[in-house]
Amino acid sequence: MDKWLDCTISEGQFTGEFAVQGKMFDSTDFSMFAPKEVLRFDKEPTKNKQVKGSIQVTPLEQKGDLSLIALPRPTFENGRTITVKTSQIR
């Protein structure tokens, strides 16, 4: 069952690609590029303006207020799976 993780979205390097930034459970940043198909946002980001949005994720395991999730693409820092606070997932 796919869910959505809160994130900040900005323009990517290529058409149809966006830069995604978010926070893991310990407030450590993660970043990645993702296609529009796995993102939700009200208004598309511009060159000078980031937007709040969400990225599609697959929950793998939950323990207390922490959730292990799989992202659609690997992050630059940690690969495809990261741990986030369950409250960040919709």
Stockholm file with secondary structure:
# STOCKHOLM 1.0

chainA/1-90         MDKWLDCTISEGQFTGEFAVQGKMFDSTDFSMFAPKEVLRFDKEPTKNKQVKGSIQVTPLEQKGDLSLIALPRPTFENGRTITVKTSQIR
#=GR chainA/1-90 SS CCEEEEEEEEECSSTTEEEEEEECTTSCEEEEEEEGGGEEESSCCBTTBCEEEEEEEEEEEEETTEEEEEEEEEETTTEEEEEEEGGGBC
#=GC SS_cons        CCEEEEEEEEECSSTTEEEEEEECTTSCEEEEEEEGGGEEESSCCBTTBCEEEEEEEEEEEEETTEEEEEEEEEETTTEEEEEEEGGGBC
//
